[in-house]
Amino acid sequence: MFETEFLIALFTIIAIDIVLGGDNAIVIALASRNLPEDQRNKAILFGTGLAIIVRIFLTIIAVYLLMIPYLRLVGGLLLIYIAYKLLVDQEDEANIKGGTTIAAAIKTIVFADIVMAFDNVLAVAGAADNNIYLVIFGLLFSVPIIIWGSKIILYGLERFPLLVYAGSAILAFTAAKMIVHEEKLHYIFENSVLSYSLQSLIIIGTLIAGYLVNKMKAA
């Protein structure tokens, strides 16, 4: 079970969850900000717990959907776009309404997580490569890190921009792996040189594209 490939996939899933978990940490904070501290902790605990269950369910569905011919290819292409958007987008979650009751805060956390979870679900499903246990274990392992380490994660991403590029590279790597593992294209990528060349091109191309766009924005 704990072979090198399994450990790499597990590390990738955890890294994806941490990189894409910053937005979820912000949602949790904003949704519960109007509650007294004791109620805030309950809202965060129950809201996050429900969000985890929903996310596991959605990811398992995505894993099975990716078994459909050419969906792995489509998912990989879409994930390249998500990796690129991670580099060039600055999202604003200030319009998240803080709940005045525990139920309202929990509802906000869960529904906001569902809306924002698409990129995470797709990336984790691709990294898991049809292994449901990887999905569940990876999510359960990484979510506590997101919750209790959210401030550190957010601070690190803001303080060290290169971490965002590392996260984008992980997503691009997952996208490339999804594409070369597309069963219908196996006859093309059974050549390991071509397979590794495409993966390298996708990762490097995504990072360069994001870097150039950011440079133009700064100029």
N, C-alpha and C positions, 0 to 999 in steps of 0.2 A: 504493500500500500504506500509506504513512504519511500518510493523510488524518487530519483532526481526529477523526473518529469512531473510527478505529483507535487513535489515540494515547490517547483518553479511555478506551477499553476496556482498553488495555494498562496504563495507570496504575491503573485500577480493580482489575484482577487482581493487580497487584503490591501495592497497598494492602491488598487482602483477605488475601493471603498473609502480609503482615507483621503485620497486626492479629490474624489467627487463628493466627499462628506462634508466639506466646508459649508456649502449652501444649506445642507440639512441642519447643521449646528446652528446656523443663523436663524433658520425657521423656528427651531425649538426655542431659542432665546426670545425671539420676537413674539411668538404665539403665547408664551407664558409670562411675559414681562409685567402684565397688569395684575397678576395674582399675588396674594400674600406668600411669603417664602415657603410656609409649610404646604400650602396648596400647589405652589409652583413645582415643588419637588415631585408631588404626586402626579401632576399633569405631565411632567417630563417623563416620569417612569412609565405610566400607563400609555401615554401617547406614543412614546418611542417603542414600547413593547408591541403595540398593535401595528405600528408602521413596519417593524421588523417582520412580523408574521405575514403581512400583506406583501412585503417585498420578496420574501422567500417564495411565496406562492406565485407571484408574477415571474420571478426568475426561473422557477421550475417549468412554468408554461413556456417561457422563451427558449429554454434548453430543448424542449421537445419540438417547438416550432422550427428551430434551426436545423432539425433533421430533414425538413422538407427540401427537396432539390432546389438549388440555387438561392435559397434564403440565407445560407451562410455567406455566400458571395455578396448578396445585397446588404446583409447586416454588417459585413466587413467594410464595405464602401461607406455605409452610413456612419460607422464608428470612426472612420478616417475624418469625416466631416466634423464629428463631435470632438475629436482630438484637436483639430484645427481651431474650432470655436472656443475650446478651453483656453487657448493661448491668446486669442484676439478679443474675446468678449469680457466686458465688465458688467456683471449683472447686479441689479439693484433690488434687494428684497425689502425695502423700506415700506412697501405697500402691504405687507403682511399684517393683518389686524391682530392685536393682542386680545385674547379672550378675557372676559370678566368672570367666568366660571370655569371650574375644572373641565366640565363637559365641552364647553366651547373651545377651550385651549386644546384639548385632546383632538377634537374634530379638525381644528385648523392644522395641527401637526400631521395627522394622518393623511388628510386630503392634499395638503401641500406636498407631502412626501411622495404621494402617488403621482402627482403632476410632474414633480421634478425628478422622479426615479427612472425615467425612461433610459437615459444614457447609462446610468449605473447598471440597470437590469440587463441591457443589451451587452455591455462590456463584460459583466460577470458571467453571463450565459456563454459568451464566446470563449472566455478564459477557462471555464470549467470543462469544455470539450466533452459534453454529454455526461459528466460525472455529477450526479445530484448531491452526493455526500460532500463534494468540494463546495458546491453552492451554499449548502446549509452551514457547514463548518466555517467557511470563509466569512460569511455574513455574521454569524454569531461571534466569531473571534474579533472582527474588526469594528462592529457597532459600539461595544463598550469603549474602544479607543476613541471613536468619533465623539461619543457623549462626554466622557471625562477629560479627554484631551483636546476638545474642540478649540479652546482658546489658544493652546500651544500650536495646533495645526494651522489655525487662521493666522496667527502671528508669524509663524514660519513662512507661510506662503506669501504674506505681504512683505516680510523682511528680506526674504531670499527668493527673488523672482525665478531663479534657475530651477527651484523646486517645481514650479508650474511646468517648465519645459520637461522635467523628468516625468511628471505625471502624464503629460501629453505623449511622451515617448512610449510610456507603458501602454496607453490606449492605442497608439499607432501599431505597436508590436502585437497587441491582441487582435486588432483589425487585420493585420497582415497574416497572422496565423489562421484566422477564420477563412480568409480568401484561399490560402494555399491548401487548406484542409477541406475545401469544398469537394465533395465526392464526385460531382459531375466534371470537375476539372482535374481529377487525379492524373489523367493521362498527360497533362501538361506539366504538372508540378512534381511528378515522380522523379524528375531530374533534380537532385538536391542543389546543384549549382544555381539553377534557375529559380528554385524555391527561395534559397537564402538571398539571392540577388534582389528578388522582388521585395522580400521583407525589409531588407536594408534600404532599398529605394523608397518604400512607403514611409518608414520611420524618418529617414533623413529629409525626404521631401516635405513631410508634414511640418517638421521643426523649422526648416528653412522658410517655408511659406508663412508660417506664423511669425517668425522673426522679422521677415521683410515687411509684412503688413504692420507690425508694431512699430518698426522703424519709421515707416511712412506716416503713421498716426502721430508719432512723436515730433516729426518734422513739421 
